[in-house]
Amino acid sequence: MTLAPERPTTATPTAVVVSPPGLGREQWLDVRRAGVGGSDVAAVLGMDRYRGPLEVYLDKVGELPSLPRDPALDEAAFWGTTLEPIVAEVFAQRTGLHLADGPGTLAHVDRPWMLANLDRVVIDPAEPGVPGVLEIKTRSAFQLDEWAEGVPDGPALQTHWYLAVTGYRVAHVAALVGGNRLVVHRVERDEHLVEHLVALVGEFWQHVLDRTPPPVDGSAATAELLAHLYDVQPDAVTLADPDEVLPLLDQLAELKQREQQLADDRRAIENQLKAIAGEAEVVQCRGETAYTWRQNGTFAAKRFAAAHPELAARYTHLVPALDAKSLAADRPDLYRAHRARRLLVPTAKKGK
């Protein structure tokens, strides 16, 4: 008689610990590349403003080059990590819920590519045998309205991914917004959403296993990645398949024509509204402000200087500036390496 393999001992209803907390960064990154974590999910689904599915794929297969990092994002990450224990403590005080540290990296017992790193485990004294997840965020004050309405899409997907991995039924999200307001939301497990996430992210993971990059999407994050992904060879030529390139050029030309037509239509409507406003800055309909046309836009410096040269000279100040022309002449290699790439379609090729 053949015995069925023994099921691993789980740390949560559906997850096992695959690495302990406190790993060094390189070891932790190696563990993350073995599957999809909560912070990857929004990017995989094209819903992350900073990363797209192609970048996550390249990271998982070990082919993502070193990319320029935004110092502002590093600063935000630093404060998020620094403030996490404080946010957790205040959450516990205000809710009366008990917290335990996350056990390390968890993997789904049947789908080991499903990974989770929990900020904290929540223990409700009223239901001590039914733990849950706590996800902690620090966000800008500009996002207060978004958080007041509920958990925004990215953190909501991350939280539900953790429920999918752990098998827990409930999660809490605590966001410190603007450094002085704690917003707390309770998230109940949505089985339909869990199944949908597992299916969609599972398709992505199959791309990783097959070493087949996912389709290039239209996100700003992917555009930023492509701008820095390749080591550009000056004047190098790629012989492309006409059946692949020419339809794309046709679509691009059509979209540009539509954009121009929409811009013209929009300008015509805006001009009609401006004509109605005339000398007024505020236009009202039925006792309410319908729109404004205020004189508070960009200052016309050149027109001011031409009309008032003496005043312009008085208010002109020299400021330090990088002499890009001299840099290009003296160090053309460095100048080229820091230039942006532009996609330019020759006029004769458009629409053909």
QUITAJO-V101479 format. One record per residue. RES is the residue in one letter. PHI is phi in degrees with one decimal (* if undefined). PSI is psi in whole degrees, -180 to 180 (999 if undefined). OMEGA is omega in degrees with one decimal (none if undefined). Layout:
<<RES | PHI | PSI | OMEGA> <RES | PHI | PSI | OMEGA>>
//
This chain:
<<M | * | 132 | 179.7> <T | -93.1 | 125 | 179.7> <L | -84.5 | 141 | 176.0> <A | -68.5 | 144 | 179.2> <P | -59.8 | 142 | -177.4> <E | -70.4 | 134 | 179.6> <R | -72.9 | 135 | -179.9> <P | -60.0 | 153 | 175.9> <T | -72.5 | 125 | -175.5> <T | -95.1 | 148 | 176.2> <A | -89.1 | -22 | 175.0> <T | -132.5 | 177 | -177.9> <P | -53.2 | -32 | -176.3> <T | -135.3 | 19 | -176.2> <A | -135.6 | 150 | 175.4> <V | -116.8 | 155 | 176.5> <V | -82.7 | 125 | -179.8> <V | -109.0 | -14 | 172.8> <S | -157.2 | 144 | -176.8> <P | -78.5 | 164 | 173.8> <P | -69.0 | 161 | 175.1> <G | 85.0 | 13 | 176.9> <L | -66.8 | 153 | 171.4> <G | -64.3 | 159 | -173.8> <R | -58.5 | -44 | -177.7> <E | -65.7 | -41 | 177.0> <Q | -64.0 | -41 | 179.8> <W | -63.2 | -41 | 178.8> <L | -65.1 | -37 | 177.7> <D | -62.4 | -41 | 178.3> <V | -64.2 | -43 | -179.2> <R | -61.6 | -34 | -178.4> <R | -71.8 | -12 | -179.9> <A | -81.6 | 0 | 180.0> <G | -174.9 | -165 | -177.9> <V | -110.9 | 122 | 179.3> <G | -97.4 | 174 | -176.8> <G | -61.0 | -37 | -179.2> <S | -73.8 | -10 | 178.3> <D | -88.0 | -22 | -165.6> <V | -63.0 | -49 | -179.6> <A | -60.4 | -39 | 178.8> <A | -65.6 | -43 | 178.4> <V | -58.8 | -36 | -177.9> <L | -89.2 | 6 | 178.8> <G | 73.6 | 27 | -175.9> <M | -118.8 | 20 | 178.9> <D | -112.9 | 129 | -177.2> <R | -73.5 | -16 | -175.2> <Y | -105.1 | -23 | -179.6> <R | -138.6 | 150 | 175.6> <G | -118.5 | 176 | -177.2> <P | -61.8 | -34 | -179.5> <L | -65.0 | -40 | 179.2> <E | -65.7 | -41 | 178.2> <V | -63.3 | -42 | 178.7> <Y | -58.7 | -50 | -178.4> <L | -61.1 | -36 | 177.3> <D | -65.2 | -44 | -176.6> <K | -67.0 | -34 | -179.2> <V | -91.7 | 5 | 176.3> <G | 75.0 | 25 | -178.0> <E | -115.4 | 12 | -179.4> <L | -83.7 | 118 | 179.3> <P | -73.8 | 171 | 175.9> <S | -69.1 | 124 | -176.7> <L | -112.2 | 155 | 176.0> <P | -59.9 | 137 | -179.4> <R | -106.5 | 141 | 177.9> <D | -81.2 | 117 | -179.9> <P | -56.4 | -32 | -179.9> <A | -64.4 | -37 | 178.5> <L | -69.3 | -39 | 176.8> <D | -63.0 | -40 | 179.0> <E | -65.0 | -43 | 178.4> <A | -63.5 | -40 | 178.8> <A | -65.1 | -39 | 178.5> <F | -59.8 | -48 | -178.1> <W | -70.2 | -32 | 175.9> <G | -61.9 | -44 | 178.9> <T | -68.3 | -42 | -177.5> <T | -65.6 | -39 | -174.8> <L | -87.9 | -10 | -176.0> <E | -54.8 | -48 | -179.9> <P | -62.4 | -35 | 180.0> <I | -68.3 | -45 | 178.9> <V | -61.8 | -41 | 179.1> <A | -62.9 | -43 | -179.1> <E | -63.7 | -44 | -179.5> <V | -67.5 | -38 | 176.6> <F | -57.6 | -46 | -179.3> <A | -64.3 | -41 | 179.8> <Q | -63.3 | -42 | -173.6> <R | -80.9 | -27 | -177.2> <T | -99.7 | -20 | -175.1> <G | 77.5 | 6 | 178.5> <L | -86.2 | 150 | 179.1> <H | -95.3 | 149 | -177.2> <L | -124.2 | 147 | 172.0> <A | -129.3 | 149 | 178.2> <D | -63.6 | 151 | 175.8> <G | -63.5 | 147 | -174.3> <P | -79.9 | 0 | -174.1> <G | 117.7 | -153 | 178.1> <T | -86.6 | 125 | 178.8> <L | -102.7 | 149 | 173.9> <A | -130.9 | 143 | 177.9> <H | -62.1 | 136 | -172.9> <V | -64.3 | -31 | -179.6> <D | -101.6 | -21 | 179.3> <R | -128.0 | 82 | -171.5> <P | -63.7 | -11 | 176.1> <W | -79.6 | -10 | 176.5> <M | -87.6 | 108 | -173.4> <L | -113.5 | 157 | 178.1> <A | -152.4 | 138 | 170.6> <N | -122.6 | 104 | -174.9> <L | -81.8 | 137 | 174.6> <D | -65.8 | -47 | 176.9> <R | -151.7 | 159 | 170.2> <V | -104.2 | 134 | -176.7> <V | -99.4 | 132 | 175.2> <I | -117.7 | 118 | 178.4> <D | -89.5 | 118 | -180.0> <P | -55.6 | -27 | 179.2> <A | -75.5 | -24 | 178.4> <E | -136.4 | 69 | -173.8> <P | -61.4 | -21 | -179.6> <G | -92.9 | 7 | -177.7> <V | -125.4 | 79 | -179.3> <P | -71.5 | 169 | 178.8> <G | -145.4 | -171 | -174.9> <V | -109.4 | 142 | 167.2> <L | -119.5 | 123 | 174.9> <E | -109.7 | 130 | -174.5> <I | -113.3 | 133 | 179.2> <K | -131.8 | 151 | 167.6> <T | -121.7 | 130 | -173.3> <R | -137.1 | 160 | 178.9> <S | -68.1 | 153 | 177.2> <A | -62.3 | -25 | 179.6> <F | -66.0 | -15 | -178.7> <Q | -98.4 | 10 | -175.5> <L | -60.1 | -46 | -179.9> <D | -59.5 | -40 | 180.0> <E | -63.3 | -42 | -178.8> <W | -76.7 | -28 | -180.0> <A | -65.3 | -28 | -177.6> <E | -83.4 | -15 | -178.0> <G | 148.3 | -173 | 179.0> <V | -78.5 | 122 | 178.5> <P | -59.7 | 164 | -170.5> <D | -55.3 | -50 | -176.5> <G | -58.8 | -57 | 177.3> <P | -62.3 | -31 | 178.6> <A | -65.4 | -42 | 177.7> <L | -64.8 | -43 | 178.5> <Q | -60.1 | -45 | -179.4> <T | -63.5 | -44 | -179.9> <H | -69.9 | -29 | 174.8> <W | -63.9 | -40 | 178.2> <Y | -65.3 | -37 | 175.0> <L | -65.1 | -37 | 178.9> <A | -65.0 | -41 | -178.4> <V | -71.8 | -47 | -171.9> <T | -81.4 | -28 | -173.1> <G | 83.9 | 3 | 178.1> <Y | -69.3 | 161 | -176.0> <R | -99.9 | -19 | -174.2> <V | -142.1 | 150 | 176.2> <A | -137.9 | 158 | 174.9> <H | -125.2 | 141 | 176.2> <V | -119.8 | 122 | 179.5> <A | -115.1 | 118 | -178.4> <A | -117.7 | 123 | 171.9> <L | -88.2 | 110 | -173.5> <V | -105.3 | 125 | 178.8> <G | 69.4 | 11 | 178.1> <G | 78.6 | -3 | -175.8> <N | -143.6 | 15 | 177.4> <R | -144.5 | 124 | 178.7> <L | -96.9 | 123 | 177.8> <V | -112.4 | 128 | -176.5> <V | -122.5 | 133 | 176.1> <H | -130.5 | 143 | 174.8> <R | -99.7 | 134 | -178.0> <V | -119.8 | 118 | 176.0> <E | -88.4 | 143 | -179.1> <R | -62.6 | 129 | 175.9> <D | -109.1 | 105 | -173.2> <E | -62.1 | -36 | 179.1> <H | -64.8 | -43 | 178.8> <L | -64.9 | -41 | 177.9> <V | -58.1 | -48 | -179.2> <E | -62.2 | -40 | -179.9> <H | -65.4 | -44 | 179.2> <L | -62.4 | -46 | -179.1> <V | -60.4 | -40 | -179.7> <A | -66.9 | -47 | -177.1> <L | -67.8 | -46 | -179.8> <V | -70.2 | -31 | 175.5> <G | -62.6 | -37 | 175.7> <E | -62.6 | -42 | 177.6> <F | -62.4 | -45 | -178.0> <W | -63.3 | -30 | 176.6> <Q | -65.3 | -35 | 173.5> <H | -58.6 | -42 | -179.7> <V | -64.8 | -46 | -179.5> <L | -62.9 | -37 | -178.5> <D | -84.7 | -4 | -175.0> <R | 55.5 | 42 | 177.6> <T | -117.3 | 110 | -177.3> <P | -58.8 | 144 | 175.7> <P | -68.1 | 161 | 179.0> <P | -58.3 | 144 | 176.1> <V | -69.3 | 125 | -178.2> <D | -97.2 | 179 | -175.9> <G | -98.5 | 19 | -176.7> <S | -75.1 | 154 | 175.0> <A | -63.5 | -32 | 179.4> <A | -63.6 | -42 | 178.8> <T | -69.6 | -36 | 175.8> <A | -60.1 | -43 | 178.6> <E | -65.3 | -40 | 178.8> <L | -61.7 | -49 | -177.6> <L | -62.5 | -30 | -179.7> <A | -68.0 | -21 | -177.2> <H | -122.1 | 4 | -170.3> <L | -76.7 | -37 | -169.1> <Y | -105.6 | 146 | 171.5> <D | -84.3 | 100 | -168.7> <V | -70.9 | 132 | 174.9> <Q | -99.3 | 118 | -176.7> <P | -54.6 | 127 | 175.4> <D | 60.9 | 17 | 175.6> <A | -67.3 | 149 | -175.7> <V | -119.6 | 133 | 173.2> <T | -108.0 | 128 | 175.8> <L | -88.5 | 105 | -173.8> <A | -98.3 | 159 | 177.9> <D | -74.8 | 118 | -179.6> <P | -57.4 | -34 | -179.3> <D | -67.4 | -20 | 177.7> <E | -93.1 | -42 | -172.4> <V | -80.1 | -47 | -172.4> <L | -62.7 | -41 | 175.2> <P | -61.6 | -35 | 178.1> <L | -66.9 | -40 | 177.6> <L | -65.4 | -38 | 176.8> <D | -62.8 | -44 | 179.2> <Q | -63.3 | -41 | -180.0> <L | -63.4 | -44 | 179.5> <A | -63.2 | -41 | 179.4> <E | -64.9 | -43 | 179.4> <L | -63.9 | -39 | 178.8> <K | -64.4 | -40 | 177.3> <Q | -63.6 | -43 | 178.8> <R | -65.2 | -40 | 177.4> <E | -60.5 | -43 | -179.7> <Q | -64.0 | -41 | 179.6> <Q | -65.8 | -42 | 177.7> <L | -63.9 | -39 | 178.1> <A | -63.4 | -41 | 178.5> <D | -65.7 | -43 | 179.6> <D | -63.5 | -41 | 179.7> <R | -64.8 | -43 | -179.1> <R | -62.4 | -39 | 179.7> <A | -62.9 | -43 | 179.4> <I | -66.5 | -44 | 179.2> <E | -61.6 | -38 | 179.2> <N | -65.1 | -38 | 176.9> <Q | -63.3 | -42 | 178.3> <L | -65.9 | -38 | 177.7> <K | -64.7 | -40 | 179.1> <A | -64.4 | -38 | 177.9> <I | -65.3 | -39 | -179.0> <A | -67.1 | -40 | 179.9> <G | 58.5 | -123 | -178.1> <E | -81.4 | -13 | -176.9> <A | -79.7 | 152 | 175.3> <E | -98.7 | -19 | -177.8> <V | -125.4 | 132 | 177.1> <V | -116.7 | 126 | -178.3> <Q | -114.8 | 148 | 173.9> <C | -136.2 | 130 | 178.4> <R | 55.3 | 37 | 176.0> <G | 80.9 | 3 | 179.8> <E | -125.6 | 156 | 178.6> <T | -71.7 | 119 | 178.2> <A | -86.8 | -42 | 176.2> <Y | -166.7 | 167 | 177.7> <T | -127.6 | 153 | 173.2> <W | -137.1 | 80 | -172.6> <R | -92.3 | 153 | 177.9> <Q | -90.4 | 67 | -178.1> <N | -136.6 | 27 | -178.8> <G | -88.8 | -157 | -177.7> <T | -61.6 | 135 | 179.5> <F | -74.8 | 130 | -178.5> <A | -84.6 | 84 | -173.6> <A | -63.7 | -43 | -178.1> <K | -65.6 | -42 | 179.5> <R | -66.0 | -38 | 177.4> <F | -64.0 | -43 | -178.9> <A | -64.0 | -37 | 179.0> <A | -69.4 | -35 | -178.4> <A | -82.1 | -31 | -175.2> <H | -136.8 | 70 | -174.5> <P | -61.1 | -36 | -178.5> <E | -68.6 | -44 | 177.2> <L | -64.6 | -39 | 179.4> <A | -61.5 | -41 | 178.0> <A | -64.3 | -38 | -179.5> <R | -64.7 | -37 | -175.9> <Y | -100.5 | 15 | 178.1> <T | -94.9 | 129 | -179.8> <H | -128.6 | 140 | 176.8> <L | -80.5 | 138 | 178.5> <V | -126.5 | 150 | 177.6> <P | -61.5 | 137 | 179.3> <A | -145.7 | 146 | 177.5> <L | -72.3 | 128 | 178.9> <D | -83.6 | 85 | -175.5> <A | -65.6 | -35 | -179.4> <K | -64.5 | -42 | 178.2> <S | -67.9 | -39 | 176.9> <L | -60.3 | -43 | 179.8> <A | -62.8 | -36 | -179.7> <A | -74.6 | -40 | -175.6> <D | -84.7 | -39 | -177.3> <R | -131.7 | 71 | -177.1> <P | -61.1 | -27 | 179.5> <D | -66.6 | -46 | 179.2> <L | -69.7 | -38 | 179.4> <Y | -61.0 | -45 | -179.6> <R | -66.8 | -40 | -177.1> <A | -63.0 | -24 | -177.2> <H | -107.5 | 13 | 174.6> <R | -89.3 | 146 | 177.1> <A | -74.4 | 153 | 174.3> <R | -89.9 | 139 | 179.8> <R | -118.8 | 136 | 174.7> <L | -90.0 | 115 | -176.5> <L | -127.1 | 124 | 178.5> <V | -103.5 | 117 | 177.8> <P | -54.6 | 144 | -176.1> <T | -55.6 | -40 | -177.1> <A | -65.7 | -20 | -176.6> <K | -92.0 | -16 | -174.5> <K | -66.8 | 131 | 174.2> <G | 75.2 | 8 | 179.3> <K | -100.2 | 999 | none>>
//
